Amino acid sequence: MADKIAFDLVSPERLLLTEEADMVTVPGAEGYMGVMAGHMPLVSTLRAGMIDVQKDGTDRRFFIRGGFTEINPGKIVVLAEEAIPMEEFDLAVLDQRIKDTEEDLIAAKSDAERARISESLDDLRLIRAAF
C-alpha cells in the first residue's frame, strides 16, 4: 500500500475536508499539480479550478476560487477563498458568476483590474467547459 498524505481543505466558512489521501490535485498558480506523500515543501497561490482528492480508487472533487496551499512531505493544506463540493455545485450559479464577471470586465477602470478580471473569467469558462 502506498503512503497517504494528510489533506485539509478550509474555506472561510468551514473546514470542508480532513482526509488521508493517495493524491491531491490542486490548481496552482502555474498550473495543476499532483501532490503525494513525500512531496517537496512548497507554498503556492491557487487559481480558480478543481481540487481532486483521490483515495482508495475513489475521487472527491471541489470547486475552489483562489487561495493558498502549503505542502509538506506528509501534509497538504488548502486555504481557499471559496470552496464548494461538486455534489453541491449548481451550474446556474456558475453561469451567473460568468455573466457577472463579464459585466465586471466591461466596467473595469484600469489595465491591472482588467487583467485580473479577465484571468478570473478565463478560469470560470474553463470550469464551465468541463461540464
C-alpha positions in Angstrom: 0.0 0.0 0.0 1.3 3.5 -0.9 1.8 6.1 1.7 -1.0 8.5 2.3 -0.8 12.3 2.6 -2.9 14.2 5.1 -5.2 16.8 3.4 -7.1 19.7 4.9 -9.4 21.9 2.8 -10.5 25.0 4.6 -12.8 27.8 3.4 -13.7 31.0 5.3 -17.0 29.4 6.3 -15.8 25.9 7.5 -13.4 23.0 7.4 -14.7 21.1 4.3 -12.5 18.0 4.4 -9.8 16.3 6.5 -8.7 13.2 4.7 -5.8 10.8 4.3 -5.4 10.7 0.5 -3.4 8.9 -2.1 -3.0 12.0 -4.2 -4.5 15.5 -4.2 -4.5 17.6 -7.4 -4.7 21.4 -6.9 -4.9 24.3 -9.4 -1.6 26.1 -8.7 -0.7 29.5 -10.0 1.5 27.9 -12.7 -1.0 25.1 -13.5 -2.4 21.9 -11.9 -0.1 19.9 -9.7 -0.5 16.5 -8.2 0.7 16.1 -4.6 1.5 12.7 -3.0 3.2 11.7 0.2 6.9 12.8 0.2 6.3 15.9 -2.0 8.9 18.7 -1.5 7.8 21.6 0.7 6.1 24.3 -1.2 3.8 27.3 -0.7 1.7 28.4 -3.7 -1.2 30.7 -4.6 -4.1 28.9 -6.2 -6.3 30.0 -9.0 -9.9 29.1 -9.6 -10.3 25.5 -10.5 -11.0 22.0 -9.3 -9.3 20.1 -6.4 -9.4 16.3 -6.9 -8.8 14.1 -3.9 -8.0 10.5 -4.7 -8.4 7.9 -2.0 -8.6 4.1 -2.4 -9.8 4.3 -6.0 -12.5 7.0 -5.4 -12.3 10.7 -6.2 -13.9 13.7 -4.4 -13.9 17.0 -6.3 -14.3 20.5 -5.1 -14.5 23.8 -7.0 -12.3 26.5 -5.5 -12.0 30.2 -6.3 -8.4 31.1 -5.4 -6.5 30.8 -2.2 -3.2 29.3 -1.0 -1.7 25.9 -0.4 1.0 24.8 1.9 2.6 21.4 1.0 4.9 19.3 3.2 6.1 15.7 2.7 3.3 14.4 4.9 0.5 17.0 4.6 -1.2 19.5 2.3 -3.4 22.3 3.5 -5.5 24.4 1.2 -6.9 27.7 2.4 -9.5 28.5 -0.3 -11.2 31.9 -0.8 -14.3 29.8 -1.7 -14.8 26.1 -1.9 -17.8 24.1 -3.0 -18.1 20.3 -3.0 -19.1 19.2 -6.5 -22.1 17.3 -5.2 -23.4 20.7 -4.0 -22.4 22.6 -7.2 -25.1 24.4 -9.1 -24.4 25.2 -12.8 -26.9 28.0 -12.7 -24.8 29.7 -10.1 -21.6 29.2 -12.2 -23.4 30.6 -15.3 -24.5 33.7 -13.3 -21.0 34.1 -11.9 -19.6 34.1 -15.5 -22.2 36.7 -16.5 -21.4 38.9 -13.5 -17.6 38.6 -14.2 -18.2 39.6 -17.9 -20.0 42.7 -16.6 -17.2 43.5 -14.2 -14.7 43.2 -17.1 -16.7 45.8 -19.1 -16.7 48.1 -16.1 -13.0 47.7 -15.2 -11.3 51.1 -14.9 -7.6 50.1 -15.2 -5.5 47.7 -17.2 -4.4 45.8 -14.0 -8.1 45.4 -12.9 -9.0 44.2 -16.5 -6.2 41.7 -16.5 -7.2 40.3 -13.1 -10.9 40.0 -14.0 -10.0 38.6 -17.4 -8.0 35.8 -15.8 -10.8 35.0 -13.4 -13.3 34.9 -16.3 -11.0 32.5 -18.2 -10.8 30.2 -15.2 -14.6 30.2 -14.8 -15.1 29.5 -18.5 -12.6 26.6 -18.3 -14.5 25.1 -15.4 -17.8 25.6 -17.3 -16.4 23.8 -20.3 -15.5 20.8 -18.0 -19.3 20.1 -17.5 
